[in-house]
Amino acid sequence: MKWYRKDTLELLGLGSSFEILEKGDLPLSAEESVEKVFGPKENRGAMVISGIGGIVGSGKAMQFGSRLLPYDVPLVGLDLPGAPDGLGRQFQGLLRSFGPEKANAIMENIIKIHYDGKKLPSSLKQFRPAFLLEAIPEILSLKKEHYALFREAFPHIEIRSVTSGFPSS
């Protein structure tokens, strides 16, 4: 069988999935992974989710918010002022899954910032964005402009798209 691209784990230098299963141990811990992406505990950068008001963006906020909470990674949600309140619609699911205490803690760790889509808000800088998860409409010209805004403001940010394979930063 011919593969067109390498396994993500191999691209990251962690070995193939088969090698990991054969060894019976993960190549690094969750804490080490978080530190590699977001920085040391005393100076963690943020995860930014653009398009947080939509179904996909708000769902990813719940997913990553619950997993990153123990590691003190701030989650910044970015969207246009008129975007729907996707986060509010997700809250009942959080309550059912985690109970009120953890659901509230997850929501307290999400900082929502509105912007015009043309320039990044100055308040974003204080959160030291380390990872952008983009969940905006599948319009490549719009995505390219969006990524350019982030690359200019935060040259070392890791960028990934929920909706496409573009970009591969």
N, C-alpha and C positions, 0 to 999 in steps of 0.2 A: 504494500500500500504506500502511495506517495503522499506526503504531507505538503501543503502549500505554505505553511508557516510553522514556526517553532511553537511548542507549548509555552505558555506564559511563564511557568516556573523555570523553564530552561532559559528563556530570555532574561530573567532576573538572576541567573547564575545559581539557582537553587537545585538544579538537577531535573531529571524528567519525573513525571508522575510514577512511572514504573520503578525508577530507582528509589524514590521515597517509600513506596509501598514495600519494596524488597527489603529496604533497610529497617522498616518498621518504626521510624521516628521522623518527626517533622524537622526540616532543616533549621528552623528558628522558632522561637516562642512568639506568642501574640504581642507581648511587651516589646520584644526586639523589633517586630514588624512595625508596630506603632512608632517606636523611636526612629526607625529608618525613614519613615514617611513624614512624621510630624515633628520630629526633634525630641530632645531630652525632656523629661518630666517637668523640670523647672522652667522650661521655655518652649512649651508646645505651640506649634502653629495650628491653624484652624483648617477644618474641612469646609469648603464652600460648595453649596449646591445651588446652581443657578436654575431657575424655573421651579422653585420650591412650591409655588402655588398650585401647580398642576398635579394630576394624579400620579404620574411617574416620579416627579421630583419630591412630592410629599411622602410617597411610599418609601423612597430611598432614604429620606430624612429619618423616618421611623426605624428603618432597618439599621442604618449606620449609627443613628443616635443611640439605640439600645446597645449596640456592640462597642461603641467608643466611649460610652459613659464611664466605665471603670478606669479609663486611661486619661481622663481629664482633657479630652480633645474637644475644643469648642466647635460647634457646628453652626455655620453662618448660612442662612437661607437668603437668597437674592432673587428678587422678582420685580416686575413692573407694578406700579401703584394700583392698577385696576385688576390685577390677577385674582383669581378665585382663592378662597381660603382652604386650600387642600389640606393644610395641617390640622385645622379644626375638624375636618371630616374624618381624619385618621385617629383622633383621640379615643373614641369608643373602642376601637380595636386594640389600642395600647392598654387601656384599662382591663379589657378581657384577658390580654396576654400576660400582663405584668403586675396587675393590681394598681391601686391608686398611688402608692408611695413611689414606686419606680416609674410609673407613667408620668407623674408630675415631675420627677427628677429629669427624665428624658426631655420633656417639653421645656423645662427651665434652662436646659443647656443649649437650646436652639435660639439663636439671635437672628431675627428677621430684619432685613434691610431692603428698602425699596430703592430703585434707581430708574433712570430714564432709558436705559438700554444703549445709550450712546457714550457715556463716560461712567467709570466706576465711582461709587461714593467715597469721599475722603475718609469716612469712618471705618471703611473696610481695612485700611492699613493697620490699625491698632490690633487686629486679630492675627496678623502675620499668616496670611493664607499659604498653606503648604500643598493643598490638594484641591483641585476644582473638579467636581462631578457635574457635568453639564446635562440638563434635561430640558432643553429648549426645543421648539419645533424643528423638524427635519428640513431646514432650508440652508443648504451648504454655505451660501454667501453670508447669511446671518451668523452661522456658526463661526466662520472664518473671522469675521469682524469681532465677534465675542471673544474668541481665543486671542486675537491680537491685542485687545484691551488688557487682558490678563497677563499676557507675555510681556507687554510693555511695563506694566505696573509691578509685576512680580516675576522677574526673569527665570527663577528657579522652580516655579510652581509645576507640579505634576498635573496634567490635564487628561481627563477621560470623559467619554460621552456615554450616557446610558442608552441612547437611541441609535448610535451608529459606531462603526469602527474608526471614525474620524474624530479627532486626530490620533496619531500614535506618538505621543510625546515621550 
